[in-house]
Amino acid sequence: MGLLLGWAADVAFGDPRRFHPVAGFGSAAAALERRTYADSRAAGAVHVAVLVGGTVGLGVLAERARHPVVRAVLTAAATWTVLGGSSLAGHGAALATELDADDVTAARARIPSLCGRDPELLDVAGMARAGTESMAENTSDAVVAPLLWGAVAGIPGLLGYRAVNTLDAMIGYRNARYTRFGWAAARLDDVANWVPARVTVGLVAVAAPVVMSANPGWAALRAARRDGHRHPSPNAGPVEAAWAGALGVALGGLTVYRHGVEDRPRLGEGPPPDATDLRRAARLSRAVAGLAALLASAVAR
């Protein structure tokens, strides 16, 4: 019940607008990094252990509530805190509207809310692809994964997973500063997301008819199996490939991040996504989130 209530709160209200706990965790992690940083894997592992261990400890304390109503409320609050599905789909749909209106300035201003790519280097097609790929990966990372971790490990699973995923987003890069220090965060995130990413592929196949009528489920599964392993990420690859198959588009190509440039492999078959596909991706994201909430509540029972 707590998982379903938390998901419903995310649908109704989106992310908390002020004093977001995840933002507070990020600030604490950045402050700790100034003390723990060293160009070594050991230092990074200690950094991750302190932050994730402390967050899981808070979850364990919350789990000690004995009254079922109190536990349900605390679980709902934790779930709402860690989910980002409503805001993700909302930003994707808004980006589609801005691209349709040729409002490139507004679209570029919105890109940082969806992904870490440099908006000044993206044209209209690049922003449509960035938004589609971001909704695919983040529906798995910010919706399916936390719900599943909450189902199997309660509040400690919800909070611990979000800590791991946030640290990966902060330091899990292969650049001069974080290749070694961020190694533990990146590998732990890969492990935490391995099962949820595969579950997401299945949910995309089930939900695909909301965006395409001609065998979209099989197309999603086929694309994930054929193309998913080509992606440098073991988890983003299958998810983005399934999304491409469900939408009937091709993802991948030259991708410019603030930390460098990557040439991503082609995922799926068809034309590159446009604003219409971006809007369909937002509908698919919402459908997958709803299915994930039902699955998590069933597993938790």
Residue pairs with C-beta under 8 A, 6 or more apart in sequence:
1 72
1 75
1 76
1 297
2 71
2 72
2 73
2 74
2 75
2 76
2 78
2 79
3 75
3 76
3 79
3 147
3 150
3 151
3 293
3 296
3 297
3 300
4 293
4 297
5 72
5 73
5 75
5 76
5 79
6 75
6 76
6 77
6 78
6 79
6 80
6 81
6 83
6 150
7 79
7 83
7 85
7 147
7 289
7 290
7 293
9 76
9 79
9 80
10 79
10 80
10 83
10 84
10 85
10 86
11 85
11 86
11 289
12 86
13 80
13 86
14 86
14 87
14 90
15 84
15 86
15 87
16 80
16 81
20 81
21 81
22 81
22 82
22 162
22 166
25 51
25 55
25 162
25 163
25 166
26 166
26 170
28 51
29 47
29 51
29 166
29 167
29 170
30 170
32 47
32 50
32 51
33 47
33 171
36 43
36 46
36 47
36 50
37 43
37 47
37 181
38 181
39 177
39 180
39 181
40 180
40 181
41 180
41 181
41 183
41 184
43 181
44 171
44 180
44 181
44 182
44 183
44 184
44 185
45 183
45 184
47 167
47 171
47 181
47 184
47 185
48 164
48 167
48 184
48 185
48 188
51 163
51 167
52 160
52 163
52 164
52 167
52 188
55 159
55 160
55 162
55 163
56 156
56 159
56 160
56 163
58 159
59 78
59 154
59 155
59 156
59 157
59 158
59 159
59 160
60 155
60 156
62 74
62 78
62 155
63 71
63 154
63 155
63 156
65 71
65 74
74 155
75 150
75 154
75 155
75 158
78 150
78 155
78 158
78 159
79 146
79 147
79 150
79 158
81 158
81 159
81 162
82 146
82 150
82 158
82 159
82 161
82 162
83 142
83 143
83 146
83 147
84 138
84 142
84 143
85 139
85 142
85 143
85 285
85 286
85 289
86 286
86 289
87 113
88 114
88 134
88 135
88 138
88 139
88 142
88 143
88 285
89 135
89 282
89 283
89 285
89 286
89 289
90 282
91 110
91 113
91 114
91 131
92 114
92 131
92 132
92 134
92 135
92 278
92 279
92 281
92 282
92 285
93 278
93 279
93 282
94 110
95 107
95 110
95 111
95 114
95 127
95 128
95 131
95 275
95 278
96 128
96 131
96 275
96 276
96 278
96 279
96 282
97 275
97 279
98 104
98 106
98 107
98 110
99 107
99 124
99 127
99 128
99 274
99 275
99 278
100 275
102 124
104 124
107 119
107 124
107 127
108 119
108 120
108 122
108 127
109 119
111 117
111 119
111 122
111 127
111 130
111 131
112 119
114 130
114 131
114 134
114 135
114 138
115 130
115 131
115 133
115 134
116 169
116 257
116 258
116 259
117 126
117 130
117 255
117 256
117 257
117 258
118 256
118 257
118 258
119 127
121 256
122 130
122 256
125 272
125 274
128 272
128 273
128 274
128 275
128 277
128 278
129 251
129 253
129 272
129 273
130 255
131 278
131 281
132 243
132 247
132 249
132 251
132 273
132 277
132 278
132 281
133 240
133 243
133 251
135 243
135 278
135 281
135 282
135 284
135 285
136 236
136 239
136 240
136 242
136 243
136 244
136 251
136 281
136 285
137 233
137 236
137 239
137 240
139 200
139 239
139 284
139 285
139 288
139 289
140 193
140 196
140 197
140 200
140 235
140 236
140 239
141 165
141 193
141 196
142 165
143 285
143 288
143 289
143 292
144 196
144 199
144 200
144 203
144 288
144 289
144 292
145 161
145 165
145 192
145 193
145 196
145 197
146 158
146 161
146 162
146 165
147 292
147 293
147 295
147 296
148 195
148 196
148 199
148 292
148 295
148 296
148 299
149 157
149 158
149 160
149 161
149 192
149 196
150 157
150 158
150 161
150 296
150 300
151 157
151 295
151 296
151 297
151 299
151 300
152 299
152 300
153 160
161 192
164 185
164 188
164 189
164 192
165 189
165 192
165 193
167 185
167 188
167 189
168 182
168 185
168 186
168 188
168 189
170 185
171 178
171 181
171 182
171 185
172 178
172 182
172 185
172 186
172 189
173 179
173 182
173 186
173 259
174 259
174 260
175 259
175 260
190 233
190 234
190 235
193 235
194 234
194 235
196 235
197 234
197 235
197 236
197 238
197 239
198 238
199 292
199 295
200 239
200 242
200 288
200 292
201 220
201 221
201 224
201 228
201 238
201 239
201 242
202 221
203 288
203 291
203 292
203 295
204 220
204 239
204 242
204 243
204 246
204 284
204 288
205 216
205 217
205 218
205 220
205 221
205 242
205 246
206 217
206 291
207 246
207 284
207 287
207 288
207 291
208 216
208 217
208 219
208 220
208 245
208 246
208 284
209 216
209 217
210 283
210 284
210 287
211 246
211 247
211 280
211 281
211 283
211 284
212 219
212 246
212 247
212 248
212 280
216 245
216 246
216 248
217 246
219 245
219 246
219 248
220 242
220 243
220 245
220 246
221 242
221 245
222 245
223 241
223 242
223 244
223 245
223 267
223 268
223 269
224 238
224 239
224 241
224 242
224 245
226 241
227 237
227 241
227 244
227 265
227 266
227 267
227 268
228 237
228 238
228 239
228 240
228 241
228 242
228 267
229 237
229 238
230 237
230 265
230 266
230 267
231 237
231 238
231 240
231 241
231 252
231 264
231 265
231 267
232 262
232 264
237 267
240 251
240 252
240 267
241 251
241 267
241 268
243 251
243 268
243 281
243 284
244 250
244 251
244 267
244 268
244 269
244 270
245 268
245 269
246 284
247 268
247 270
247 273
247 277
247 280
247 281
247 284
248 268
248 269
248 270
249 268
249 270
249 271
249 272
249 273
249 277
250 266
250 267
250 268
250 269
250 270
250 271
250 272
251 264
251 266
251 267
251 268
251 272
251 273
252 264
252 265
252 266
252 267
253 263
253 264
253 266
253 272
254 261
254 262
254 263
254 264
255 261
255 262
255 263
255 264
273 281
